[in-house]
Amino acid sequence: MSQDIDDLLQGWNFQPGVVQARLIQAGDGRQVIQMRVDLGVLQMETTGRPDGTRPHGFPTYFDYLVQEARPTDGSEQSFVLTDEQCLEADREFVQLYHRRICWLALQKFAPALADADHTLAFMDFVRDHSPDEDYTQAHEQYRGFVLFQRTQAAAALAVEQKKPDQAIDEIAACLEKLQAFFASFGAEEQMEENAMVRQLRQMENSLRQSHGIGATLREQLQNAIANEEYEIAAKLRDALRRQEEKE
């Protein structure tokens, strides 16, 4: 079998600053993602770990670590990541980052959302079991970016499903989390100047204008509770519950 990849690269020139991704069918019939990079092509699996491995027999390294962190003797002894585990965790973070941006570029929003949720859960685990503050902060600094990409996927998926109200609620929830994120770094005053926040505000305004949405049911409920209008709040809560049951 030829190991030359010239044919693979021909006609697919690298474009700096652009995520170039495509879904192709592998020789055994399964779908894989290919991402063009400046020195060639990355190929990723669409499920499980992007590199197709099963660390220690688990679907992902995160799943393995969760199992390792469970006390076997009923004690509450805290699990702390080793240097080797930190390196392996970082490998999986990078792999999922590459696949997540590919899913977004391909406008495949459900798997992009799933990968973002996986990453955020893994970040929570790292924060709780980190060996030191430096390692924690090395990951926490990217939480806002992952939250942003998760919301891009979640809002776009909601719009695809003809649920613009839900898309606006996803953006609002993300902005609340971003406020806490900026506050944790003592940069709350800089939040509105951030490019991610500006883009989320633009998405929200565009959705409200294009779909004629003033306030979503969730926003109306929050306002009613804030104004102590409990009868109205109860009706809105029932309406919101019915809406969620239909989804």
C-alpha positions as CSV (number, residue, x, y, z in Angstrom):
1,M,0.0,0.0,0.0
2,S,1.3,3.4,-1.0
3,Q,2.2,5.7,1.9
4,D,2.3,8.8,-0.3
5,I,-0.4,11.4,0.6
6,D,0.1,13.7,-2.4
7,D,-3.2,12.7,-3.9
8,L,-5.0,13.4,-0.7
9,L,-3.6,16.9,-0.5
10,Q,-3.9,17.8,-4.2
11,G,-6.7,20.4,-4.7
12,W,-7.1,21.0,-1.0
13,N,-4.7,23.8,-0.3
14,F,-4.2,25.1,3.2
15,Q,-5.8,28.4,4.0
16,P,-4.4,30.2,7.1
17,G,-7.0,31.3,9.6
18,V,-9.7,29.1,8.2
19,V,-10.9,25.8,9.8
20,Q,-10.9,23.4,6.8
21,A,-12.7,20.2,7.5
22,R,-14.5,17.5,5.6
23,L,-16.4,14.3,6.3
24,I,-15.2,11.3,4.2
25,Q,-15.9,7.6,4.1
26,A,-13.0,5.4,5.2
27,G,-12.1,2.1,3.5
28,D,-14.2,0.1,5.9
29,G,-17.2,2.3,5.4
30,R,-17.1,4.4,8.6
31,Q,-17.2,8.2,8.5
32,V,-14.1,10.1,9.6
33,I,-13.3,13.8,9.8
34,Q,-10.3,15.2,8.0
35,M,-8.9,18.6,8.9
36,R,-6.4,20.4,6.6
37,V,-3.4,21.8,8.5
38,D,-0.3,23.6,7.2
39,L,1.8,20.4,7.2
40,G,-0.8,18.0,5.9
41,V,-4.0,16.4,7.2
42,L,-5.4,15.3,10.6
43,Q,-7.9,12.5,10.6
44,M,-10.3,11.9,13.5
45,E,-12.9,9.5,14.5
46,T,-16.4,10.9,14.8
47,T,-17.2,9.1,18.1
48,G,-15.3,8.2,21.2
49,R,-11.8,9.6,21.3
50,P,-10.8,11.4,18.1
51,D,-7.7,9.2,17.7
52,G,-9.8,6.0,17.9
53,T,-8.0,4.6,20.9
54,R,-9.7,3.2,24.1
55,P,-7.4,4.2,27.0
56,H,-7.2,1.3,29.4
57,G,-10.3,-0.1,27.7
58,F,-12.4,3.0,28.3
59,P,-14.1,5.1,25.6
60,T,-12.1,8.2,26.6
61,Y,-9.3,9.0,29.0
62,F,-11.7,11.1,31.0
63,D,-13.9,8.0,31.6
64,Y,-10.9,6.1,32.8
65,L,-9.9,8.9,35.2
66,V,-13.4,9.1,36.6
67,Q,-13.2,5.4,37.4
68,E,-9.7,5.8,38.9
69,A,-10.9,8.6,41.2
70,R,-13.6,6.4,42.8
71,P,-12.6,5.3,46.3
72,T,-12.4,1.5,46.4
73,D,-12.4,1.2,50.2
74,G,-15.3,3.5,51.1
75,S,-13.0,6.3,52.2
76,E,-13.2,9.9,51.1
77,Q,-9.5,10.1,50.2
78,S,-9.0,12.8,47.6
79,F,-7.7,11.7,44.2
80,V,-4.9,13.8,42.7
81,L,-3.7,13.6,39.1
82,T,-0.2,12.4,38.6
83,D,2.2,14.0,36.1
84,E,1.6,11.3,33.6
85,Q,-2.2,11.6,34.0
86,C,-1.9,15.3,33.5
87,L,0.0,14.8,30.2
88,E,-2.6,12.2,29.0
89,A,-5.5,14.5,30.0
90,D,-3.9,17.3,28.0
91,R,-3.7,15.1,24.9
92,E,-7.4,14.4,25.1
93,F,-8.2,18.1,25.5
94,V,-6.2,18.9,22.4
95,Q,-7.9,16.1,20.4
96,L,-11.4,17.2,21.4
97,Y,-10.5,20.8,20.6
98,H,-9.6,19.9,17.0
99,R,-12.7,17.8,16.5
100,R,-15.0,20.4,18.1
101,I,-13.8,23.2,15.7
102,C,-14.2,20.8,12.8
103,W,-17.8,20.0,13.8
104,L,-18.6,23.7,14.0
105,A,-17.0,24.4,10.6
106,L,-19.1,21.5,9.2
107,Q,-22.2,22.9,10.9
108,K,-22.7,19.7,12.7
109,F,-24.0,21.2,15.9
110,A,-25.2,18.2,17.9
111,P,-21.8,16.5,18.0
112,A,-20.0,19.9,18.5
113,L,-22.3,20.4,21.6
114,A,-21.5,16.9,22.9
115,D,-17.8,17.4,22.5
116,A,-18.0,20.8,24.3
117,D,-19.9,19.2,27.2
118,H,-17.4,16.4,27.4
119,T,-14.6,19.0,27.6
120,L,-16.3,21.1,30.2
121,A,-17.0,18.1,32.4
122,F,-13.3,17.1,32.0
123,M,-12.3,20.6,33.0
124,D,-14.4,20.3,36.1
125,F,-12.7,17.0,36.9
126,V,-9.2,18.5,36.4
127,R,-10.1,21.5,38.6
128,D,-11.3,19.2,41.4
129,H,-8.3,16.8,41.2
130,S,-5.5,19.1,40.0
131,P,-2.0,18.5,41.5
132,D,-1.5,22.3,41.9
133,E,-2.9,25.7,41.1
134,D,-0.7,26.3,38.1
135,Y,-2.1,23.2,36.3
136,T,-5.6,24.3,37.3
137,Q,-5.2,27.8,35.9
138,A,-3.6,26.5,32.7
139,H,-7.0,24.9,31.9
140,E,-9.4,27.3,33.6
141,Q,-8.1,30.1,31.3
142,Y,-9.8,28.4,28.4
143,R,-13.2,27.7,30.1
144,G,-14.7,30.9,28.6
145,F,-13.7,29.9,25.1
146,V,-15.2,26.4,25.5
147,L,-18.4,27.9,26.9
148,F,-18.6,30.2,23.9
149,Q,-18.2,27.4,21.4
150,R,-20.7,25.3,23.3
151,T,-23.2,28.1,23.1
152,Q,-22.5,28.6,19.4
153,A,-23.4,24.9,18.9
154,A,-26.4,24.9,21.2
155,A,-27.9,28.1,19.8
156,A,-27.4,27.0,16.2
157,L,-28.9,23.6,17.0
158,A,-32.0,25.3,18.6
159,V,-32.5,27.5,15.6
160,E,-32.2,24.4,13.3
161,Q,-35.0,22.8,15.4
162,K,-37.1,26.0,15.0
163,K,-36.7,27.0,18.7
164,P,-35.3,30.5,18.6
165,D,-36.5,31.2,22.2
166,Q,-34.3,28.3,23.4
167,A,-31.4,29.7,21.4
168,I,-31.7,33.1,23.2
169,D,-32.0,31.3,26.6
170,E,-28.8,29.4,25.8
171,I,-27.0,32.6,25.0
172,A,-28.3,34.2,28.3
173,A,-27.1,31.2,30.3
174,C,-23.7,31.4,28.7
175,L,-23.4,35.2,29.4
176,E,-24.1,34.5,33.1
177,K,-21.4,31.9,33.2
178,L,-19.0,34.2,31.4
179,Q,-19.7,36.9,33.9
180,A,-18.6,34.5,36.7
181,F,-15.6,33.4,34.5
182,F,-14.4,37.0,34.1
183,A,-15.0,37.7,37.7
184,S,-12.8,34.8,38.8
185,F,-9.9,36.5,37.0
186,G,-10.8,39.9,38.4
187,A,-11.7,41.1,34.9
188,E,-15.5,41.5,35.1
189,E,-15.3,45.2,33.9
190,Q,-13.6,44.0,30.7
191,M,-16.3,41.5,29.9
192,E,-18.4,43.6,27.5
193,E,-15.2,44.5,25.5
194,N,-14.5,40.8,24.9
195,A,-14.9,39.6,21.3
196,M,-16.8,36.4,22.4
197,V,-19.3,38.4,24.4
198,R,-19.8,40.9,21.6
199,Q,-20.5,38.1,19.2
200,L,-23.0,36.5,21.6
201,R,-24.8,39.9,22.0
202,Q,-25.0,40.2,18.2
203,M,-26.4,36.7,17.9
204,E,-29.0,37.5,20.6
205,N,-30.0,40.7,18.9
206,S,-30.2,39.1,15.5
207,L,-32.4,36.3,16.8
208,R,-34.8,38.7,18.6
209,Q,-35.1,40.9,15.5
210,S,-35.5,38.1,12.9
211,H,-38.0,36.1,15.0
212,G,-39.8,39.0,16.7
213,I,-39.0,37.9,20.2
214,G,-39.2,40.4,23.0
215,A,-38.7,38.3,26.1
216,T,-38.6,34.5,26.2
217,L,-40.8,32.6,28.6
218,R,-37.8,32.0,30.8
219,E,-37.0,35.7,30.8
220,Q,-40.6,36.6,31.6
221,L,-40.5,34.1,34.5
222,Q,-37.3,35.6,35.9
223,N,-38.8,39.1,35.7
224,A,-42.0,38.0,37.4
225,I,-40.1,36.4,40.3
226,A,-37.9,39.5,40.6
227,N,-41.0,41.7,40.8
228,E,-42.7,39.3,43.3
229,E,-45.5,38.6,40.8
230,Y,-45.9,35.0,42.0
231,E,-49.3,34.3,40.4
232,I,-47.9,35.3,37.0
233,A,-44.7,33.4,37.7
234,A,-46.7,30.2,38.4
235,K,-48.5,30.5,35.1
236,L,-45.2,31.1,33.2
237,R,-43.6,28.2,35.0
238,D,-46.4,25.9,33.8
239,A,-46.1,27.3,30.3
240,L,-42.4,26.7,30.4
241,R,-42.9,23.1,31.6
242,R,-45.3,22.4,28.8
243,Q,-42.8,23.8,26.3
244,E,-40.0,21.6,27.6
245,E,-42.2,18.5,27.5
246,K,-42.8,19.1,23.8
247,E,-39.1,19.2,23.1
